[in-house]
Amino acid sequence: NSKVAANIVNAILSRDNILFINPVYRFKLIESDPDDNKFVDCAIHSNAKYIVSQDKHFGILRDIDFPKQDRLRIACKAV
């Protein structure tokens, strides 16, 4: 529900180690799903070392030399 979502966002934004990033340049690295680019742009502009994603569209980042973004893929096993 929207109240739970708002509480989660507020909890995240209230942390001291959270930066609000408003990218000034759009790299458009993921052509197969342009909506994913906002995450890549924020990662690049914030100098993030990794992007953690299960999204297959982020795999293209392996083949791009610049700007270099490493993707961590975490395998989850259903219990």
DSSP file (Angstrom, degrees, kcal/mol; ACC not computed):
  #  RESIDUE AA STRUCTURE BP1 BP2  ACC     N-H-->O    O-->H-N    N-H-->O    O-->H-N    TCO  KAPPA ALPHA  PHI   PSI    X-CA   Y-CA   Z-CA
    1    1 A N     >        0   0    0      0, 0.0     4,-2.1     0, 0.0     3,-0.2   0.000 360.0 360.0 360.0 161.8    0.0    0.0    0.0
    2    2 A S  H  >  +     0   0    0      1,-0.2     4,-2.4     2,-0.2     5,-0.2   0.799 360.0  56.0 -67.4 -30.4    1.1    3.6   -0.6
    3    3 A K  H  > S+     0   0    0      2,-0.2     4,-2.2     1,-0.2    -1,-0.2   0.916 108.9  47.0 -68.7 -41.6    1.5    4.4    3.2
    4    4 A V  H  > S+     0   0    0      2,-0.2     4,-2.2     1,-0.2    -2,-0.2   0.927 112.6  50.1 -63.2 -45.0    4.0    1.5    3.6
    5    5 A A  H  X S+     0   0    0     -4,-2.1     4,-2.4     1,-0.2    -2,-0.2   0.916 110.5  49.8 -60.0 -44.0    5.9    2.5    0.5
    6    6 A A  H  X S+     0   0    0     -4,-2.4     4,-2.5     1,-0.2    -1,-0.2   0.893 110.0  51.2 -62.9 -40.3    6.1    6.1    1.7
    7    7 A N  H  X S+     0   0    0     -4,-2.2     4,-2.2     2,-0.2    -1,-0.2   0.888 110.2  49.1 -64.5 -39.1    7.4    5.0    5.1
    8    8 A I  H  X S+     0   0    0     -4,-2.2     4,-2.3     2,-0.2    -2,-0.2   0.935 112.0  47.7 -65.8 -46.1   10.1    2.8    3.5
    9    9 A V  H  X S+     0   0    0     -4,-2.4     4,-2.7     1,-0.2    -2,-0.2   0.928 112.9  48.9 -60.7 -45.2   11.2    5.7    1.3
   10   10 A N  H  X S+     0   0    0     -4,-2.5     4,-1.4     1,-0.2    -1,-0.2   0.886 110.0  51.7 -62.6 -39.2   11.3    8.1    4.3
   11   11 A A  H  < S+     0   0    0     -4,-2.2     4,-0.3     2,-0.2    -1,-0.2   0.908 112.6  45.6 -63.8 -41.7   13.3    5.6    6.3
   12   12 A I  H >< S+     0   0    0     -4,-2.3     3,-1.4     1,-0.2    -2,-0.2   0.941 113.0  49.0 -66.0 -47.3   15.8    5.2    3.5
   13   13 A L  H 3< S+     0   0    0     -4,-2.7    -1,-0.2     1,-0.3    -2,-0.2   0.712 102.9  62.3 -68.5 -20.2   16.1    9.0    2.9
   14   14 A S  T 3< S+     0   0    0     -4,-1.4    -1,-0.3    -5,-0.2    -2,-0.2   0.560  80.6 106.9 -83.2  -7.0   16.6    9.7    6.6
   15   15 A R  S X  S-     0   0    0     -3,-1.4     3,-1.0    -4,-0.3    -3,-0.0  -0.424  72.7-133.1 -71.7 146.5   19.8    7.7    6.8
   16   16 A D  T 3  S+     0   0    0      1,-0.2    -1,-0.1    -2,-0.1    -3,-0.0   0.756 103.2  55.5 -69.7 -25.5   23.1    9.6    7.1
   17   17 A N  T 3  S+     0   0    0      2,-0.0     2,-0.5     0, 0.0    -1,-0.2   0.213  84.9 102.9 -96.6  16.3   24.8    7.6    4.4
   18   18 A I    <   -     0   0    0     -3,-1.0     2,-0.4    -5,-0.1    -5,-0.0  -0.856  51.9-163.6-102.0 131.4   22.2    8.2    1.7
   19   19 A L        -     0   0    0     -2,-0.5     2,-0.7     2,-0.0    -2,-0.0  -0.932  16.4-136.7-111.6 136.2   22.8   10.7   -1.1
   20   20 A F        -     0   0    0     -2,-0.4     2,-0.5    -7,-0.1    -2,-0.0  -0.842  27.1-164.5 -89.5 119.1   20.1   12.2   -3.3
   21   21 A I        -     0   0    0     -2,-0.7    21,-0.1     2,-0.0    25,-0.1  -0.910  18.3-176.3-111.6 127.8   21.5   12.1   -6.9
   22   22 A N        -     0   0    0     -2,-0.5    -2,-0.0    23,-0.1    20,-0.0  -0.854  28.4-138.1-119.4  92.4   20.0   14.1   -9.7
   23   23 A P        -     0   0    0      0, 0.0    19,-0.1     0, 0.0     3,-0.1  -0.186  14.0-163.7 -56.7 135.9   22.0   13.1  -12.8
   24   24 A V  S    S+     0   0    0      1,-0.1     2,-0.4    17,-0.1    17,-0.0   0.556  76.4  45.1 -95.2 -10.5   22.9   15.9  -15.1
   25   25 A Y  S    S-     0   0    0     16,-0.1     2,-0.6     0, 0.0    -1,-0.1  -0.998  71.9-144.1-135.3 138.7   23.8   13.7  -18.0
   26   26 A R        -     0   0    0     -2,-0.4    12,-0.1     1,-0.1    11,-0.0  -0.907   9.3-171.1-104.1 117.6   21.9   10.6  -19.4
   27   27 A F        -     0   0    0     -2,-0.6    -1,-0.1    10,-0.2    10,-0.0   0.778  16.3-154.5 -79.7 -27.8   24.3    7.9  -20.6
   28   28 A K        +     0   0    0      6,-0.1     3,-0.1     9,-0.1    -2,-0.1   0.917  36.0 152.7  53.6  50.1   21.5    5.8  -22.2
   29   29 A L        +     0   0    0      1,-0.2     2,-0.9     8,-0.1    -1,-0.1   0.769  54.9  63.6 -81.5 -27.3   23.5    2.6  -21.8
   30   30 A I        +     0   0    0      1,-0.2     7,-0.3     4,-0.1     3,-0.2  -0.827  54.9 167.7-104.6  98.9   20.6    0.1  -21.6
   31   31 A E  S    S+     0   0    0     -2,-0.9    -1,-0.2     1,-0.2    -2,-0.1   0.797  70.9  63.2 -79.7 -29.5   18.7    0.3  -24.9
   32   32 A S  S    S+     0   0    0      1,-0.3    -1,-0.2    25,-0.2    -2,-0.1   0.717 122.8  15.8 -72.7 -19.9   16.6   -2.8  -24.3
   33   33 A D    >   -     0   0    0     -3,-0.2     3,-2.5    24,-0.1     4,-0.4  -0.581  68.9-174.2-151.0  81.7   14.8   -1.3  -21.3
   34   34 A P  G >  S+     0   0    0      0, 0.0     3,-1.3     0, 0.0     4,-0.3   0.729  80.3  69.3 -54.5 -25.9   15.4    2.5  -21.2
   35   35 A D  G >  S+     0   0    0      1,-0.3     3,-0.8     2,-0.2     4,-0.3   0.774  91.1  62.1 -65.3 -24.3   13.6    2.8  -17.8
   36   36 A D  G X> S+     0   0    0     -3,-2.5     3,-1.2     1,-0.2     4,-1.2   0.699  83.0  81.1 -72.1 -19.2   16.6    1.0  -16.3
   37   37 A N  H <> S+     0   0    0     -3,-1.3     4,-3.1    -4,-0.4     5,-0.2   0.782  77.2  68.4 -60.9 -27.9   19.0    3.7  -17.3
   38   38 A K  H <> S+     0   0    0     -3,-0.8     4,-1.8    -4,-0.3    -1,-0.3   0.861 101.4  48.0 -61.4 -33.4   18.0    5.9  -14.3
   39   39 A F  H <> S+     0   0    0     -3,-1.2     4,-2.1    -4,-0.3    -1,-0.2   0.897 113.1  46.7 -73.2 -40.3   19.7    3.4  -12.0
   40   40 A V  H  X S+     0   0    0     -4,-1.2     4,-2.5     2,-0.2    -2,-0.2   0.923 111.8  51.3 -66.2 -44.5   22.8    3.3  -14.1
   41   41 A D  H  X S+     0   0    0     -4,-3.1     4,-2.6     1,-0.2     5,-0.2   0.917 111.3  47.5 -59.4 -44.5   23.0    7.1  -14.4
   42   42 A C  H  X S+     0   0    0     -4,-1.8     4,-1.7    -5,-0.2     6,-0.2   0.899 111.2  51.5 -64.2 -40.3   22.6    7.5  -10.6
   43   43 A A  H  <>S+     0   0    0     -4,-2.1     5,-2.6     2,-0.2     4,-0.3   0.914 112.6  45.5 -63.0 -42.7   25.3    4.9  -10.0
   44   44 A I  H ><5S+     0   0    0     -4,-2.5     3,-1.3     1,-0.2    -2,-0.2   0.943 113.8  47.7 -66.1 -47.9   27.8    6.6  -12.4
   45   45 A H  H 3<5S+     0   0    0     -4,-2.6    -1,-0.2     1,-0.3    -2,-0.2   0.761 114.4  46.8 -67.1 -24.8   27.1   10.1  -11.0
   46   46 A S  T 3<5S-     0   0    0     -4,-1.7    -1,-0.3    -5,-0.2    -2,-0.2   0.393 109.9-121.1 -96.7   4.0   27.5    8.9   -7.4
   47   47 A N  T < 5 -     0   0    0     -3,-1.3    -3,-0.2    -4,-0.3    -4,-0.1   0.839  45.3-179.4  59.3  35.3   30.7    7.0   -8.1
   48   48 A A      < -     0   0    0     -5,-2.6    -1,-0.2    -6,-0.2     3,-0.1  -0.404  26.0-147.4 -65.0 140.8   29.1    3.7   -6.9
   49   49 A K  S    S+     0   0    0      1,-0.2    21,-0.9    20,-0.1     2,-0.3   0.854  75.6  17.2 -77.7 -35.6   31.4    0.8   -7.1
   50   50 A Y  E     -a   70   0A   0     19,-0.1     2,-0.5    21,-0.0    21,-0.2  -0.938  56.0-147.0-137.0 156.2   28.6   -1.8   -7.9
   51   51 A I  E     -a   71   0A   0     19,-2.1    21,-2.5    -2,-0.3     2,-0.6  -0.998  20.9-151.1-116.5 126.8   25.0   -2.1   -9.1
   52   52 A V  E     +a   72   0A   0     -2,-0.5     2,-0.3    19,-0.2    21,-0.2  -0.886  35.5 143.0-101.2 118.4   23.2   -5.0   -7.5
   53   53 A S        -     0   0    0     19,-1.9    21,-0.1    -2,-0.6    -2,-0.1  -0.996  48.8-161.0-156.4 146.3   20.5   -6.3   -9.8
   54   54 A Q        +     0   0    0     -2,-0.3     2,-0.3    19,-0.1    -1,-0.1   0.377  63.3 119.3 -99.0  -2.9   18.8   -9.5  -10.9
   55   55 A D    >   -     0   0    0      1,-0.2     3,-1.4     2,-0.0     4,-0.2  -0.500  60.5-147.0 -71.6 123.5   17.5   -7.6  -14.0
   56   56 A K  G >  S+     0   0    0     -2,-0.3     3,-1.5     1,-0.3     4,-0.2   0.745  92.3  70.2 -63.9 -24.1   18.9   -9.3  -17.2
   57   57 A H  G >  S+     0   0    0      1,-0.3     3,-1.1     2,-0.1    -1,-0.3   0.764  87.2  65.4 -66.6 -23.8   19.0   -5.9  -19.0
   58   58 A F  G X  S+     0   0    0     -3,-1.4     3,-1.8     1,-0.2    -1,-0.3   0.610  77.2  86.8 -74.6 -10.6   21.9   -4.8  -16.8
   59   59 A G  G X  S+     0   0    0     -3,-1.5     3,-1.7     1,-0.3     4,-0.4   0.763  72.4  72.9 -59.5 -25.9   24.1   -7.5  -18.3
   60   60 A I  G X  S+     0   0    0     -3,-1.1     3,-1.3     1,-0.3     4,-0.3   0.754  80.2  74.2 -60.2 -23.9   25.1   -5.1  -21.1
   61   61 A L  G X  S+     0   0    0     -3,-1.8     3,-0.8     1,-0.3     8,-0.4   0.751  83.5  66.9 -64.8 -23.0   27.2   -3.3  -18.6
   62   62 A R  G <  S+     0   0    0     -3,-1.7    -1,-0.3    -4,-0.2    -2,-0.2   0.844 102.8  46.4 -61.4 -33.1   29.8   -6.1  -18.8
   63   63 A D  G <  S+     0   0    0     -3,-1.3     2,-0.6    -4,-0.4    -1,-0.2   0.430  92.1  91.7 -94.2  -0.2   30.5   -5.1  -22.4
   64   64 A I    <   -     0   0    0     -3,-0.8     5,-0.3    -4,-0.3   -35,-0.0  -0.858  52.5-168.4-102.0 122.5   30.9   -1.4  -21.9
   65   65 A D        +     0   0    0     -2,-0.6     3,-0.3     1,-0.3    -1,-0.2   0.864  64.5  65.4 -77.3 -36.7   34.4   -0.1  -21.2
   66   66 A F  S    S+     0   0    0      1,-0.3    -1,-0.3     2,-0.1     2,-0.1  -0.998 102.1  22.0-143.3 136.9   33.4    3.4  -20.2
   67   67 A P  S    S-     0   0    0      0, 0.0     2,-0.4     0, 0.0    -1,-0.3   0.537  94.1-145.9 -74.1 134.5   31.9    4.4  -17.9
   68   68 A K        +     0   0    0     -3,-0.3     2,-0.4    -2,-0.1    -3,-0.1  -0.538  24.1 172.6 -76.7 124.9   32.7    1.1  -16.1
   69   69 A Q        -     0   0    0     -8,-0.4     2,-0.4    -2,-0.4    -5,-0.2  -0.992  19.6-148.2-131.4 124.7   30.0   -0.2  -13.8
   70   70 A D  E     -a   50   0A   0    -21,-0.9   -19,-2.1    -2,-0.4     2,-0.5  -0.730  11.2-149.6 -91.3 141.5   30.3   -3.6  -12.2
   71   71 A R  E     -a   51   0A   0     -2,-0.4     2,-0.5   -21,-0.2   -19,-0.2  -0.939   1.6-154.0-113.8 130.6   27.1   -5.5  -11.5
   72   72 A L  E     -a   52   0A   0    -21,-2.5   -19,-1.9    -2,-0.5     2,-0.5  -0.875   7.9-161.5 -98.1 132.9   26.7   -7.9   -8.7
   73   73 A R        -     0   0    0     -2,-0.5     2,-0.6   -21,-0.2   -19,-0.1  -0.970   4.2-157.9-116.6 121.6   24.2  -10.7   -9.2
   74   74 A I        -     0   0    0     -2,-0.5     2,-0.5   -21,-0.1    -2,-0.0  -0.869  10.1-141.1-103.9 121.9   23.0  -12.4   -6.1
   75   75 A A        -     0   0    0     -2,-0.6     2,-0.4     2,-0.0    -2,-0.0  -0.697  18.7-164.5 -82.9 126.3   21.5  -15.8   -6.4
   76   76 A C        -     0   0    0     -2,-0.5     2,-0.5     0, 0.0    -2,-0.0  -0.925   6.8-151.2-113.4 135.2   18.5  -16.3   -4.2
   77   77 A K        -     0   0    0     -2,-0.4     2,-0.1     2,-0.0    -2,-0.0  -0.918  19.3-125.7-108.0 125.7   17.1  -19.7   -3.4
   78   78 A A              0   0    0     -2,-0.5     0, 0.0     1,-0.1     0, 0.0  -0.438 360.0 360.0 -68.0 139.5   13.4  -20.0   -2.6
   79   79 A V              0   0    0     -2,-0.1    -1,-0.1     0, 0.0    -2,-0.0   0.392 360.0 360.0-105.7 360.0   12.7  -21.7    0.6
